[in-house]
Amino acid sequence: MGLMKSPFPGMDPFLEPHWVDIHSSLVVGTRDELNLHLPEDLVARSEERVAVESDDGDREIGPDVRVFSPSNADPEEEGRGVILEAPFKLVVQNDPIIERFIRIIDEAGQLVTVVEFISPTNKRPPGLDAFRQKRRELLESNVHVVEVDLVRAGNWRSLMRPHRCPAKGVSLYRVTIRTAGRRRFGYLYPIRLMDPLAEIPIPLRPADLPVKLKLQPLLDRVYQNGRYGRTLDYRRPLDPPLQPDDAVVVEAILKEGRPSA
């Protein structure tokens, strides 16, 4: 029987290949948790958008299949390979990635804060440019932006711009909070492999105290409810590979609480 709890005290890097499921579960769990603690006249809602993808072939979902009658074949396909007579033609269709995020709104529908769980598509072009533009628009509209980055794929430094990460703040994962208003501040919460996920403050309206969001219990529930302890193979190499120092930390954590195969 697999582990009911991850051997890692914080983010488990072996969860990253399953980010589509992890992402959706974290969004729903965060929405529910925030609604337990928000002021009575604020509400958290999960929303979705179509992600902008890169051209490097990396996708977060598998392809779908559409069924066509041969008579509906595109004329421009003629001359491009072998055309067979068959009752139906199967065409692979890569559906767009749907990304979910959280909006905190007041009773009038006014947007106060957006909470994002970062995906690899947000950290490489063209999705990176689209994400940063949307962030600028939100901040200019007096909306706070919270970004929880628990995946290593992509360029996190580019995502962080125009802010720069201090050398002592470099970590495998991170939370970045940007507050709106006349003086826009950015706050960084580094997350190292050996540390539990941070309890982060979610900024609201000027008169409201921030709501604390405990990320570690959320991730623990995702791990348990998804039965990842029964399916993850901790002997497999990670992709992308770890830096040597981080690889040593991972090996030490796994030796201390080696999951069953």
N, C-alpha and C positions, 0 to 999 in steps of 0.2 A: 504494500500500500504506500502511496506517495505521501509527501508531507502535506499537512493541513496549513502550514505556515512557511513562508519563504525563509531560507537560511540567511538571507540578507537583512540587516537591520533597517535598511531604507529601500531605495529603488533596487529592484532585482533586474540586472541587465539582460538576463535570459528571457524576460518578458517582452523585450523590445520587438522581436519578430512577430508578436501577436498584438501589435499596437492598435489595429483597427478595433478589436474587441476591448482591449484595455481602455482605449480612448473613450469609446461610447459608455462603458461602465463607469468611468471616473466622472464623466459629465453628468450622468444621471444621479450618481451618488452625491456629487457636490451640490447639485440643485436641491436635492432633498435635505441635505445637511444645512445649507444656507437658509432654507425656508423655515427651519426650526428656530433660527436665531435672529433673523432679520427683524427690524422694526415692523410693526403691524401694517403700516401703509406702504411697505416695499415687498416685492415678490421676485423670486428668481425663476427664470424660464429657460429651458434648453431650446436652442434654435439651431438651424442648420444652413449651410451654404455649399455650393459646388466649389471644390478646391481647384486651383489652377495648377496643372501638372507640368513637370519638366519633360524634355524630350530624350532623357537618357535611358528610358525604358523601365525605370523603377516605378512600380505601381503598388498601391496599398490594398488592392482588392483583386480577386480573380476575374477573368473575363466571363461575360454572359454570352448566350448563344441565341441568335434570332433565326427564325425559320421563314424562308421565302419560297414562293413558287418559282421555278426556273424561268417562267415568262416575264418575271419582274427583274431580271438581271439587268444591271446597268450596261448600256451599249459600250461604254468606254472600257469595260472589262474584256471585250473581244480582243483576242490576240495576246492576252496576258496569261499564258500558261494553258493548261488543258481544261477544256470545257466539256463536261459530261452531261449526257441526258439522264435525268433522274427525277423521281416524283417531287423532291424538294431539294433546295440548296440551303446549306447551313453556313451562316456567316458569323464570324466572331465579332462581337461588339464589346469594346472596352467602355463600360459605362463610367461616367464621371464619378470621382470620389466625392462622397458627401461627408463634410466635416461638421461636427457639432460643437457648440460653444454655449456659454451661459450669459444671459442678459439679466441684469437687475434693474427693474423698472419701478416707478411709483404708481399710485392709483390712477393717475392721468395718462399713463403710458410713457412718461418721460424716462429716457434711458439714463441710468446713473453710473453703472459699472459693467464692464465686460470681462469675463473670466475665460481665458483660452488655455486649453491643453495643447501644446505645440506638437505638430506632426512634422515628419521630414519634408513634406511638400511646402511647409511654411519657411523652410530654411535653405531652399535652393531655387534659382530662377526657373520659370517666371513667377512661381508662387511667392517667393521671397519678396519681390518688388510689390506684388499685389497686397501682401500682408502688411508691409510697412506703410504703404499708402493708406490702407484702411485704418491703421493705428493712428496715423497723423490726423485723419479726418475725425476720428473719435475724440482725440485729445483736443482738437480745435473746437469741437462741439461740447466741450466741458464734460467729457466722459472719462472716467478712470479705466485703465487697462491693466489687467493682471495676466501674466504669461507664465505658465508652469511648463517647464521644458524637461521632460523625462525620457527623451530619446537622443541618442548620440549622433544619428545620421544627419547630415546637412551642416551648414556653416552657422554656428550659433553666434559667432562674433559679428557677422554681417547682420544677423537678425537684431542684435543689440544696438546697432547704430541708430542714432548719432551718439549714443553713449558708448563708452569704452570700459572694459572690465579691468580693474586693477589686478596686478600680478598676483596678489594674495587672495583675490576673489575667484581665481580660475578653478573650476571644478567640473566633474563629469556631468552633473545636472544642476539646475538652478531654477529659481523663481525670480522674475523681474516684475516690479510694480511701478507703473507710471501714473502719477496723480495729475489730474487736470487743474485748471485754474490759471491765474495770471502768472504764477511762478510754478512751472512744471518741474517736478522732481522725479528722479528715478531711484528706485531702491532695489538692491540686489541681495538675494538670499542664496548663497552657494550651498550645494548639496553634494557631499562627498560619499563615496561608496560605503564607508564605515559608519555613516551617521544616519539616524532616522530622518524621515522627511520632516521639513520644518512645519511648525504651526504659523500660518501666515495671516496678517491682517488684511481684510478686504475693505478698501476705502469706500465710503458712501457719501452722503451729503455733508456739507460743512458742519451742520449741527449734530450729526450722528457720530457716535463712536464707531471705529472700525469693528467689523465682525471677525472673530478668529476662526479660521478654517484649519482643522487638523487633517493634514494630508495623509499621515501614516495610517491611521485607522481606515481611511477610505481605500488606500491601496491594499491593505491587508484583507479587507472584505472582498475586493475584486479578485485577489489571488485565491481566496477560499471558495467564493461562489462560482468562479470559473474552473475550479478543480485543477488548477495549474500544477499543483504538487503531484498530481497523478500522471501528467503528460510531459512536463519539461525534462529534457535530457541535459543535465548539468555537465556531462562529459563532452558535449559538442563545442567546437570553437565558436566564439562570438563574432558576429559580423555587424558593423565594422569591428576589427580587432582592437583590443585594448592596448594602451601604451604600457611599456614594461612595468612601471611602478604600479599602475592600476591592476595589471595582471597578477602581480604578487599579492595584492590585497584580496582579489577574488579567490585565488588559490588558498589563502589562509582562511578566509571565511568558509569556503567549502570543506576544508579539512576539519574545521571545528565542528561543523554540523552537516556532514556529507549526506545529501539526500539519497534515498534508495533508488536503484536503477529501475 
